[in-house]
Amino acid sequence: MDIFQKCYQFDLDKVAMEKGIYPYFQALDGMEGTEATFNGHKIIMIGSNNYLGLTMHPKVKAAAMKALEEYGTSCTGSRFLNGTLKLHHQLEERLAAFMGKEAALVFSTGMQTNLGAISSLIGRNDIVVTDKDDHASIVDGCRLGMGEIKRFVHGDLEQLDRILEKIPEENGVMVVVDGVFSMGGDIVDLPRLVSICKKHGARLYVDDAHSIGVLGGGRGTAAHFGLTKDVDLIMGTFSKSFASLGGFVAGDKDVINYIKHTARSFIFSASLPAPNAMAAFAALEIMETEPWHVEKLWENAKFMLNGFRQLGFNIGPTQTPIIPVIIGEDETCFRFWKELFDNGVYCNPVISPAVPQGMALLRTSYMATHTREQLEKVLSIFEAAGKKFGII
């Protein structure tokens, strides 16, 4: 059989295109934080992870441009060899202090952070346990490790407890979870999770990609619950609240040093370019000195959470600026997305198998920089579409 046969038979995009409802890879003319431009028309952006709205902050842009002038566009090599700048070390030191950990290590992307950090720690006699709703980068990082993978139903910490109870003492164990789950917007029950991990001697790795800049005054899930010392490793990404590109993992000095010398996605990737590093550095300084960005984000999030619920939309158990609007069938979700898009609202449709069949949703997310006028317009357009499609 031809290995390419599955490629020739793939038609999800073609069918949707023929119906005029294909939602992915939309080529935007420009992006200005809360708004994007498509074919010359402004649309309100509620499909971005730019939670603090810092991609257009003057300090962030100035820092990136200064770094571009001083260092150029690339280090053209791995951190392991010629690609480490003093800037990388300075950023890692500041990140470690910000996260309340001994050390941090910067990777070129968030995906590579989870791939490298997790896989480097999971050896042949080790077991990694994950929530079934964990991000794909966690899933792939676990697969790249040499150990055994076990999973528990999303949020079912009683099942996690039972899984850990059955693992022999001679096995090393690490539990990996999202702090804020990227599709549902719900927050992990970290106090209970910490208690269970301590009970069984399991190490705990929390992916705070969607938590840093959002929870704990911007410092993430562990800070939100006052449990920073109880979480062994905290992962973060620069492509969301940090308004850049890249990622990092923070923890005990010896553990970070081990990852630094064994994580393949770190050793065999070109290092984070200086403009991206400086943009993240500037965003970090803004988080430290301008706390009102986080406060404004939560003001907007609460407004939208209340707004969607009052209109009668099913938004699940979300507790954060990530608000999923559950539509139902895949094609209805695509058509609903097109109605919003044509009326000036950009969000992200998520269909099976990313979500269970019949639970297709529109993932919306909000920024500190959204105006009340923009948010009211979004709710108005959603209300009209919801009634048109019989969702509300």
C-alpha positions as CSV (number, residue, x, y, z in Angstrom):
1,M,0.0,0.0,0.0
2,D,1.2,3.5,-0.8
3,I,2.1,5.3,2.4
4,F,0.7,8.5,0.8
5,Q,-2.7,7.0,0.3
6,K,-4.1,8.6,3.4
7,C,-2.9,12.0,2.1
8,Y,-4.8,11.6,-1.2
9,Q,-8.0,10.5,0.7
10,F,-7.9,13.4,3.2
11,D,-10.7,15.8,2.3
12,L,-11.7,17.6,5.5
13,D,-10.5,20.9,4.1
14,K,-11.8,20.3,0.6
15,V,-15.4,19.5,1.8
16,A,-15.5,22.6,4.1
17,M,-14.1,24.8,1.3
18,E,-16.7,23.6,-1.1
19,K,-19.4,24.7,1.5
20,G,-17.7,28.0,2.0
21,I,-17.1,27.3,5.8
22,Y,-13.4,26.4,6.0
23,P,-12.1,28.2,9.1
24,Y,-8.4,27.5,9.3
25,F,-5.2,29.2,8.0
26,Q,-7.0,32.5,7.4
27,A,-4.4,34.8,6.0
28,L,-4.7,38.1,7.9
29,D,-3.4,41.3,6.4
30,G,-2.4,42.7,9.8
31,M,-2.7,42.3,13.6
32,E,-3.0,45.1,16.0
33,G,-3.7,43.4,19.4
34,T,-7.4,43.4,19.8
35,E,-8.1,43.8,16.1
36,A,-6.9,42.1,13.0
37,T,-7.4,43.1,9.3
38,F,-8.8,40.7,6.8
39,N,-9.2,41.8,3.1
40,G,-9.1,45.4,4.2
41,H,-11.8,45.0,6.9
42,K,-11.2,45.3,10.7
43,I,-12.3,42.3,12.8
44,I,-12.3,42.0,16.6
45,M,-9.7,39.4,17.7
46,I,-11.0,37.0,20.4
47,G,-8.9,34.0,19.1
48,S,-5.5,35.1,20.4
49,N,-3.5,34.1,23.5
50,N,-2.2,37.6,23.9
51,Y,-3.8,37.8,27.3
52,L,-2.1,41.0,28.6
53,G,-2.2,42.7,25.2
54,L,1.6,43.3,25.3
55,T,2.4,42.5,21.6
56,M,1.8,46.1,20.8
57,H,3.2,47.6,24.1
58,P,5.8,50.3,23.2
59,K,8.4,48.9,25.7
60,V,8.1,45.4,24.2
61,K,8.4,46.6,20.6
62,A,11.3,48.9,21.5
63,A,13.2,46.1,23.3
64,A,12.8,43.7,20.3
65,M,14.0,46.4,17.8
66,K,17.0,47.3,20.0
67,A,18.0,43.6,20.2
68,L,17.6,43.3,16.5
69,E,20.1,46.2,16.0
70,E,22.6,44.8,18.5
71,Y,22.5,41.1,17.9
72,G,20.9,40.6,14.4
73,T,18.2,38.1,13.5
74,S,19.7,34.8,14.8
75,C,22.4,33.1,16.8
76,T,22.6,30.4,14.1
77,G,23.4,27.7,16.5
78,S,22.4,25.6,19.5
79,R,22.6,26.9,23.0
80,F,24.9,23.9,23.6
81,L,27.5,25.2,21.2
82,N,27.7,28.8,19.9
83,G,24.1,30.0,20.5
84,T,24.2,31.1,24.1
85,L,24.2,34.9,24.8
86,K,24.6,36.6,28.2
87,L,21.1,37.8,27.4
88,H,19.8,34.2,27.7
89,H,21.4,33.8,31.1
90,Q,20.0,37.1,32.3
91,L,16.5,36.2,31.2
92,E,16.8,32.8,32.9
93,E,17.9,34.3,36.1
94,R,15.0,36.8,36.1
95,L,12.5,34.1,35.2
96,A,13.6,31.9,38.0
97,A,13.2,34.8,40.5
98,F,9.8,35.7,39.1
99,M,8.6,32.1,39.4
100,G,10.1,31.6,42.8
101,K,12.5,28.8,41.7
102,E,16.2,28.2,41.9
103,A,16.8,28.1,38.2
104,A,15.2,28.3,34.7
105,L,16.1,27.2,31.2
106,V,14.9,28.9,28.1
107,F,13.9,26.9,25.0
108,S,13.2,28.1,21.4
109,T,9.5,27.3,21.6
110,G,6.9,26.2,24.2
111,M,6.4,23.0,22.3
112,Q,10.1,22.2,22.5
113,T,10.1,23.0,26.2
114,N,7.6,20.2,27.0
115,L,9.1,17.8,24.4
116,G,12.6,18.2,25.9
117,A,12.0,18.6,29.6
118,I,9.5,15.8,30.0
119,S,11.2,13.3,27.7
120,S,14.6,13.9,29.3
121,L,13.2,13.0,32.8
122,I,11.2,9.9,31.9
123,G,13.6,6.9,31.8
124,R,13.0,3.2,31.2
125,N,11.9,2.4,34.7
126,D,9.9,5.6,35.2
127,I,6.2,6.3,34.9
128,V,4.5,9.6,33.8
129,V,0.9,10.2,34.6
130,T,-1.2,12.8,32.7
131,D,-4.6,14.3,32.6
132,K,-6.5,13.3,29.5
133,D,-7.0,17.0,28.6
134,D,-3.3,17.9,28.8
135,H,-1.9,19.8,25.9
136,A,-0.6,17.9,22.8
137,S,3.0,19.0,23.7
138,I,2.7,17.2,27.0
139,V,1.4,14.1,25.3
140,D,4.2,14.1,22.7
141,G,6.9,14.8,25.4
142,C,5.7,11.7,27.3
143,R,5.7,9.6,24.2
144,L,9.3,10.6,23.5
145,G,10.4,9.5,27.0
146,M,11.5,5.9,27.5
147,G,9.0,5.2,30.4
148,E,5.4,4.1,30.7
149,I,2.5,6.5,30.3
150,K,-0.7,6.4,32.3
151,R,-3.6,8.8,32.0
152,F,-6.6,9.7,34.2
153,V,-10.0,11.2,33.2
154,H,-9.9,15.0,33.1
155,G,-10.0,16.4,36.6
156,D,-10.6,13.0,38.2
157,L,-8.0,13.1,41.0
158,E,-9.5,10.2,42.8
159,Q,-8.6,8.1,39.7
160,L,-5.1,9.6,39.8
161,D,-4.8,8.6,43.5
162,R,-5.7,5.0,42.6
163,I,-3.2,4.9,39.7
164,L,-0.4,6.2,41.9
165,E,-1.4,3.7,44.7
166,K,-0.7,0.8,42.3
167,I,2.8,2.0,41.2
168,P,5.7,0.1,42.8
169,E,8.0,2.1,45.0
170,E,11.0,1.3,42.8
171,N,9.5,3.2,39.9
172,G,10.2,6.9,39.5
173,V,6.9,8.8,39.0
174,M,6.0,12.2,37.6
175,V,2.5,13.7,37.3
176,V,2.2,16.3,34.5
177,V,-0.9,18.6,34.2
178,D,-1.9,21.9,32.7
179,G,-2.4,24.8,35.2
180,V,-5.2,26.2,33.1
181,F,-6.5,23.8,30.5
182,S,-6.2,25.4,27.0
183,M,-9.6,24.3,25.7
184,G,-11.9,24.3,28.7
185,G,-10.4,27.3,30.5
186,D,-10.7,25.5,33.9
187,I,-8.0,25.6,36.6
188,V,-6.4,22.4,38.0
189,D,-7.3,21.6,41.6
190,L,-3.7,22.2,42.6
191,P,-4.0,21.9,46.4
192,R,-5.6,18.4,46.2
193,L,-3.1,17.4,43.4
194,V,-0.1,18.5,45.5
195,S,-1.5,16.4,48.5
196,I,-1.9,13.3,46.3
197,C,1.6,13.6,44.8
198,K,3.2,14.0,48.2
199,K,1.2,11.0,49.5
200,H,2.7,8.8,46.8
201,G,6.1,10.4,46.4
202,A,5.4,11.6,42.9
203,R,7.1,14.6,41.3
204,L,4.8,17.3,39.9
205,Y,5.2,19.2,36.6
206,V,2.7,22.0,35.9
207,D,2.4,23.5,32.4
208,D,1.6,27.1,33.0
209,A,1.4,28.2,29.4
210,H,-2.0,29.7,29.9
211,S,-1.6,30.6,33.5
212,I,1.4,32.9,33.6
213,G,0.2,36.5,33.1
214,V,-3.2,35.3,34.2
215,L,-3.2,33.7,37.6
216,G,-1.3,34.5,40.8
217,G,-0.8,38.1,39.9
218,G,0.8,36.9,36.7
219,R,3.1,34.3,38.3
220,G,0.9,31.3,37.5
221,T,-1.1,28.5,39.1
222,A,1.2,27.7,41.9
223,A,1.4,31.3,43.0
224,H,-2.4,31.5,42.7
225,F,-2.8,28.8,45.3
226,G,0.3,29.7,47.4
227,L,2.0,26.4,46.5
228,T,5.1,27.5,44.6
229,K,7.4,25.4,46.8
230,D,5.2,22.3,46.3
231,V,5.4,22.2,42.5
232,D,8.6,20.7,41.3
233,L,8.7,22.0,37.8
234,I,6.8,24.9,36.2
235,M,6.7,25.3,32.5
236,G,5.9,28.6,30.7
237,T,5.7,29.9,27.1
238,F,6.6,33.2,25.7
239,S,4.0,33.1,22.9
240,K,1.1,34.1,25.1
241,S,1.3,36.7,27.9
242,F,5.0,37.3,27.2
243,A,4.1,38.6,23.7
244,S,7.0,36.8,22.0
245,L,8.1,33.3,21.0
246,G,9.9,30.6,23.1
247,G,9.4,28.8,26.4
248,F,11.0,27.9,29.6
249,V,11.0,25.4,32.5
250,A,11.8,26.4,36.1
251,G,12.7,24.3,39.1
252,D,15.5,23.1,41.4
253,K,19.0,24.0,40.1
254,D,20.2,20.4,39.8
255,V,17.1,19.3,37.9
256,I,17.3,22.2,35.4
257,N,21.0,21.5,34.9
258,Y,20.2,17.9,34.1
259,I,17.5,18.9,31.5
260,K,20.0,21.4,30.1
261,H,22.4,18.6,29.3
262,T,20.0,15.9,28.2
263,A,16.9,17.5,26.5
264,R,17.3,16.8,22.8
265,S,14.9,19.6,21.7
266,F,17.1,22.0,23.6
267,I,20.5,20.7,22.5
268,F,19.6,20.2,18.8
269,S,17.7,23.4,18.1
270,A,19.0,26.8,17.3
271,S,18.7,29.1,20.3
272,L,16.0,31.7,20.9
273,P,16.9,34.8,18.8
274,A,17.8,37.9,20.8
275,P,14.8,40.0,19.6
276,N,12.4,37.3,21.0
277,A,14.4,37.0,24.2
278,M,14.4,40.8,24.7
279,A,10.6,41.0,24.0
280,A,10.0,38.4,26.6
281,F,12.3,40.2,29.0
282,A,10.4,43.5,28.5
283,A,7.1,41.7,29.0
284,L,8.4,40.2,32.2
285,E,9.4,43.6,33.5
286,I,5.9,45.0,32.7
287,M,4.3,42.1,34.6
288,E,6.5,43.0,37.6
289,T,5.9,46.7,37.5
290,E,2.5,47.3,36.0
291,P,0.1,44.9,37.8
292,W,-3.0,46.7,36.4
293,H,-2.7,44.7,33.1
294,V,-3.6,41.5,35.0
295,E,-6.4,43.3,36.8
296,K,-7.8,44.7,33.6
297,L,-7.6,41.2,32.0
298,W,-9.8,39.8,34.8
299,E,-12.2,42.6,34.6
300,N,-12.8,41.8,30.9
301,A,-12.9,38.1,31.6
302,K,-15.6,38.4,34.3
303,F,-17.6,40.7,32.0
304,M,-17.6,38.1,29.2
305,L,-18.2,35.1,31.5
306,N,-21.3,36.8,32.9
307,G,-22.3,38.0,29.4
308,F,-22.2,34.5,27.8
309,R,-24.0,32.9,30.7
310,Q,-26.8,35.5,30.8
311,L,-27.3,35.0,27.1
312,G,-27.8,31.3,27.7
313,F,-24.7,29.9,26.0
314,N,-23.1,26.7,27.4
315,I,-19.5,27.7,28.3
316,G,-18.7,24.7,30.5
317,P,-16.7,25.0,33.7
318,T,-14.3,27.7,32.6
319,Q,-12.9,30.0,35.3
320,T,-10.5,32.1,33.2
321,P,-10.2,34.4,30.2
322,I,-10.4,31.3,28.0
323,I,-14.1,30.9,27.3
324,P,-15.3,27.9,25.2
325,V,-18.7,28.3,23.6
326,I,-20.1,24.8,23.0
327,I,-22.0,24.5,19.7
328,G,-22.5,20.8,19.1
329,E,-22.0,19.3,15.7
330,D,-18.9,19.9,13.7
331,E,-20.5,21.5,10.6
332,T,-22.8,23.7,12.7
333,C,-19.7,24.9,14.5
334,F,-18.0,25.8,11.2
335,R,-21.2,27.6,10.0
336,F,-21.4,29.5,13.3
337,W,-17.8,30.5,13.0
338,K,-18.4,31.8,9.5
339,E,-21.4,33.8,10.7
340,L,-19.2,35.5,13.4
341,F,-16.3,36.0,11.0
342,D,-18.5,37.6,8.3
343,N,-19.8,40.0,11.0
344,G,-16.4,41.0,12.3
345,V,-15.5,38.6,15.1
346,Y,-12.5,36.2,14.9
347,C,-12.4,33.1,17.1
348,N,-11.3,29.5,16.8
349,P,-13.5,26.5,16.0
350,V,-12.5,23.2,17.6
351,I,-14.1,20.0,16.3
352,S,-13.7,16.3,16.8
353,P,-11.3,14.5,17.5
354,A,-9.9,17.4,19.5
355,V,-13.2,17.4,21.4
356,P,-15.7,14.6,21.8
357,Q,-18.2,14.0,18.9
358,G,-21.1,16.4,19.3
359,M,-19.2,18.8,21.5
360,A,-17.6,21.1,18.9
361,L,-16.9,24.5,20.3
362,L,-15.7,28.0,19.6
363,R,-12.7,28.8,21.7
364,T,-12.7,32.5,22.6
365,S,-10.1,34.2,24.7
366,Y,-9.7,37.8,26.0
367,M,-7.1,40.5,26.5
368,A,-6.5,43.2,29.0
369,T,-6.6,45.7,26.1
370,H,-10.1,44.8,24.8
371,T,-12.4,47.8,25.2
372,R,-15.8,47.5,26.7
373,E,-17.3,48.6,23.4
374,Q,-15.5,45.7,21.6
375,L,-16.7,43.2,24.2
376,E,-20.3,44.4,24.0
377,K,-20.2,44.1,20.2
378,V,-18.8,40.6,20.4
379,L,-21.7,39.6,22.7
380,S,-24.2,41.2,20.4
381,I,-22.9,39.3,17.4
382,F,-22.8,36.1,19.3
383,E,-26.4,36.6,20.5
384,A,-27.7,37.1,16.9
385,A,-25.8,34.1,15.7
386,G,-26.9,32.0,18.6
387,K,-30.5,32.7,17.9
388,K,-30.0,32.1,14.2
389,F,-28.6,28.6,14.7
390,G,-30.9,27.7,17.6
391,I,-28.1,27.5,20.1
392,I,-29.8,29.9,22.5
